[in-house]
């Protein structure tokens, strides 16, 4: 048995969530949306796989789309850290800085998104890839991310290649060949349904959040 890359970082070997503090800019999904039931169904399909116990599933209550990644306390690499503070700075100092700076960028949110495809990440788990539903949202997201890059001083090399998504699970144990086939078939079935049922997702305001682990994201400020 071989453990997946998430183990020892975001999760423990038994699949329980590991302390992994940080901050991030996200849009929480409105829990009253019909889409929530579709995501719950999608997770249930994944959980019912023979290899379902090789994954850890995120709570439906935490479902969100990341708009711009902040920093993680346990990942202190220059290209993933703010240029405005030393690499040894306390995480709380980055949170205070980002909250102050981001409060000056104005209202951000209202992005309209649509389903793209189901993605099984080689180093993560299963996610729903989503994309802007129109040019207005494409440009609004681009401008928002540029503003947050300037506000935070975080300039990752792959900034322009970011894919918006809703994470459903993280892989904890690496899959055997038959597991990979089952996952592909399940993802295909989920994708076929979501392509019909996902509809249009209109986000509320961007939230700057802190987290202690991958199961809960606590808003500090809303960019509204």
DOLUMLO-834084 format. One line per field, with one value per residue (C-alpha): residue in three letters; x negated, y, z negated. Coordinates in nm, 4 decimals. Layout:
BEGIN
type: Ala;...;
x: X;...;
y: Y;...;
z: Z;...;
END
This chain:
BEGIN
type: Unk;Unk;Unk;Unk;Unk;Unk;Unk;Unk;Unk;Unk;Unk;Unk;Unk;Unk;Unk;Unk;Unk;Unk;Unk;Unk;Unk;Unk;Unk;Unk;Unk;Unk;Unk;Unk;Unk;Unk;Unk;Unk;Unk;Unk;Unk;Unk;Unk;Unk;Unk;Unk;Unk;Unk;Unk;Unk;Unk;Unk;Unk;Unk;Unk;Unk;Unk;Unk;Unk;Unk;Unk;Unk;Unk;Unk;Unk;Unk;Unk;Unk;Unk;Unk;Unk;Unk;Unk;Unk;Unk;Unk;Unk;Unk;Unk;Unk;Unk;Unk;Unk;Unk;Unk;Unk;Unk;Unk;Unk;Unk;Unk;Unk;Unk;Unk;Unk;Unk;Unk;Unk;Unk;Unk;Unk;Unk;Unk;Unk;Unk;Unk;Unk;Unk;Unk;Unk;Unk;Unk;Unk;Unk;Unk;Unk;Unk;Unk;Unk;Unk;Unk;Unk;Unk;Unk;Unk;Unk;Unk;Unk;Unk;Unk;Unk;Unk;Unk;Unk;Unk;Unk;Unk;Unk;Unk;Unk;Unk;Unk;Unk;Unk;Unk;Unk;Unk;Unk;Unk;Unk;Unk;Unk;Unk;Unk;Unk;Unk;Unk;Unk;Unk;Unk;Unk;Unk;Unk;Unk;Unk;Unk;Unk;Unk;Unk;Unk;Unk;Unk;Unk;Unk;Unk;Unk;Unk;Unk;Unk;Unk;Unk;Unk;Unk;Unk;Unk;Unk;Unk;Unk;Unk;Unk;Unk;Unk;Unk;Unk;Unk;Unk;Unk;Unk;Unk;Unk;Unk;Unk;Unk;Unk;Unk;Unk;Unk;Unk;Unk;Unk;Unk;Unk;Unk;Unk;Unk;Unk;Unk;Unk;Unk;Unk;Unk;Unk;Unk;Unk;Unk;Unk;Unk;Unk;Unk;Unk;
x: 0.0000;-0.1321;-0.0019;0.0944;-0.0802;0.1933;0.0920;-0.1370;-0.0256;0.3515;0.4531;0.3380;0.2814;0.6270;0.7928;0.8678;0.8019;0.4641;0.3924;0.2713;0.3364;0.3421;0.5528;0.7256;0.9747;1.2818;1.6493;1.8527;2.1385;2.4844;2.6100;2.9675;2.8823;3.0101;2.6473;2.5623;2.7799;2.6024;2.2620;2.3849;2.4997;2.1613;1.9810;2.2111;2.1188;1.7512;1.7970;1.9797;1.6875;1.4973;1.1982;1.4030;1.2316;0.9031;1.0348;1.1218;1.4306;1.4776;1.7915;2.0714;2.0890;1.7376;1.7969;1.6353;1.4486;1.1016;1.0517;0.6954;0.4722;0.3200;0.0399;0.0044;-0.1921;-0.3671;-0.4666;-0.7320;-0.8696;-0.9400;-0.7232;-0.4233;-0.4752;-0.4107;-0.6928;-0.5722;-0.6797;-0.9773;-0.9524;-0.9765;-0.6818;-0.3972;-0.0943;0.1162;-0.0941;-0.0086;0.3596;0.3565;0.1705;0.3974;0.7145;0.5936;0.4742;0.7681;1.0171;0.8897;0.9544;1.3294;1.6254;1.5439;1.7846;2.0965;1.9004;2.1219;1.9775;2.0723;1.9710;1.6613;1.5619;1.4785;1.1075;0.9138;0.6007;0.2755;0.1657;0.5026;0.8420;1.1610;1.2847;1.5500;1.3760;1.5858;1.5356;1.6747;2.0120;1.9524;1.6907;1.8017;1.7238;1.4010;1.2761;1.4105;1.2248;0.9071;0.9219;1.0030;0.7084;0.4744;0.5931;0.5416;0.1975;0.0981;0.2654;0.1035;-0.2335;-0.1884;-0.3075;-0.3047;-0.4723;-0.1578;0.0733;0.2221;0.2847;0.5182;0.8272;1.1359;1.2851;1.4952;1.3042;1.5023;1.2287;0.8598;0.6955;0.5313;0.4109;0.2738;0.4971;0.4414;0.5083;0.8602;0.9286;0.8232;1.0630;1.3477;1.2699;1.2648;1.5991;1.7538;1.6175;1.7611;2.1051;2.0915;1.9773;2.2590;2.5195;2.3621;2.3329;2.7145;2.7951;2.5232;2.6837;2.5460;2.3673;2.3660;2.1317;2.1760;1.8913;1.5346;1.4441;1.0973;1.0839;0.8544;0.8465;0.6961;0.7626;0.9359;1.2774;1.3701;1.2955;1.3759;1.4424;1.2318;1.3709;1.6043;1.5023;1.8429;
y: 0.0000;0.3399;0.6661;0.9587;1.3011;1.4523;1.2279;1.4002;1.7357;1.7828;1.4392;1.1607;0.8014;0.6986;0.9689;1.2028;1.5693;1.7046;2.0503;2.2564;2.6259;2.9026;3.1680;3.1963;3.3915;3.1872;3.1952;2.9628;2.7865;2.8941;2.5904;2.6530;2.5960;2.2806;2.2346;2.1314;1.8212;1.7407;1.7683;1.5472;1.2928;1.3133;1.2488;0.9550;0.7998;0.8324;0.7035;0.3931;0.2843;-0.0264;0.2052;0.4768;0.4144;0.5280;0.8859;1.1493;1.3531;1.7207;1.8265;1.9593;2.2588;2.3624;2.3497;2.6483;2.7794;2.9167;3.2522;3.3208;3.1120;3.2763;3.1144;2.7970;2.8017;2.4738;2.5723;2.8402;2.8710;3.2118;3.1554;3.0627;3.3286;3.7017;3.9295;4.1832;3.9790;3.7654;3.3893;3.3481;3.5785;3.4457;3.3251;3.5737;3.8579;3.7508;3.7289;4.0795;4.2149;4.0483;4.1584;4.5189;4.5240;4.3290;4.5625;4.8293;4.6396;4.7069;4.4752;4.1427;3.8614;3.7815;3.5559;3.3337;2.9857;2.6739;2.3076;2.2090;1.8520;1.6138;1.6103;1.3393;1.5181;1.3151;1.4603;1.5513;1.3914;1.4442;1.7931;1.9554;2.1860;2.4941;2.7876;3.1384;3.1277;3.4452;3.7030;3.9401;3.6828;3.5844;3.9413;4.0015;3.6967;3.7960;4.1486;4.0187;3.7804;4.0527;4.2855;4.0178;3.9339;4.2982;4.3248;4.0126;4.0205;3.6539;3.5905;3.2198;3.1090;2.9348;3.2285;3.2382;2.8628;2.8407;2.6184;2.7035;2.4049;2.2638;1.9928;1.6842;1.4589;1.3987;1.0668;0.9157;0.5784;0.5355;0.3420;0.0039;-0.0274;-0.1632;0.1279;0.3780;0.2214;0.2335;0.5974;0.6917;0.5213;0.6876;1.0295;0.9835;0.9017;1.1983;1.4277;1.3202;1.4047;1.7337;1.8462;1.8410;1.9440;2.1917;2.4942;2.8387;2.9069;3.2739;3.3400;3.5887;3.8124;3.6861;3.6000;3.6217;3.3211;3.1485;2.7735;2.5277;2.2315;2.1445;2.0943;2.4516;2.7992;3.0898;3.4335;3.7261;3.9844;3.9859;4.1858;4.3476;
z: 0.0000;0.1006;-0.0426;0.1814;0.1773;-0.0428;-0.3353;-0.5807;-0.4424;-0.4383;-0.5680;-0.7983;-0.6857;-0.8109;-0.6002;-0.8890;-0.8252;-0.9363;-1.0802;-0.7841;-0.8544;-0.5979;-0.4288;-0.0929;0.1184;0.2056;0.2948;0.0729;0.2489;0.1349;-0.0594;0.0572;0.4243;0.6021;0.7094;0.3523;0.3929;0.7189;0.5522;0.2684;0.5278;0.7019;0.3737;0.3011;0.6372;0.5516;0.1968;0.3221;0.5411;0.4318;0.3943;0.2234;-0.1093;0.0475;0.0507;-0.2079;-0.1212;-0.2004;-0.3909;-0.1718;-0.4075;-0.2997;0.0764;0.2467;0.5489;0.4824;0.6537;0.5392;0.3148;0.0103;-0.1878;-0.3927;-0.7161;-0.6344;-0.2790;-0.3019;0.0484;0.2002;0.5088;0.2902;0.0219;0.0123;0.1262;-0.1318;-0.4352;-0.5298;-0.4775;-0.8543;-0.9279;-1.1408;-0.9476;-1.1471;-1.0053;-0.6498;-0.7409;-0.8866;-0.5835;-0.3278;-0.5077;-0.5140;-0.1543;-0.0106;-0.1752;0.0637;0.3889;0.3944;0.4400;0.6034;0.6841;0.8815;1.1162;1.3289;1.3745;1.5686;1.5622;1.7565;1.6645;1.3801;1.3055;1.1239;1.0079;1.0153;0.6791;0.5247;0.5659;0.7631;0.8447;1.0592;1.3038;1.3765;1.6106;1.6573;1.8320;2.0323;2.1276;1.8524;1.5826;1.7577;1.7418;1.3898;1.2571;1.4368;1.2959;0.9470;0.9488;1.0758;0.7995;0.5337;0.6704;0.6263;0.2859;0.1405;0.3112;0.4083;0.7626;0.8431;1.1695;1.2987;1.2217;1.5738;1.5847;1.2858;1.3254;1.1217;0.9456;0.6631;0.4757;0.3756;0.2386;0.1768;0.2509;-0.0574;0.0756;0.4266;0.6649;0.8266;1.1998;1.1476;0.9100;1.1754;1.4248;1.1722;1.0930;1.4616;1.5197;1.2149;1.3113;1.6611;1.5193;1.2817;1.5615;1.7923;1.5287;1.4192;1.7800;1.7819;1.4243;1.3206;1.4835;1.4042;1.0755;0.9743;0.6852;0.4046;0.2851;0.2656;-0.0941;-0.2441;-0.4753;-0.7189;-0.7708;-1.0160;-0.7877;-0.4618;-0.6221;-0.7176;-0.5815;-0.8129;-0.6563;-0.7795;-0.5382;-0.2392;0.0654;0.1052;
END
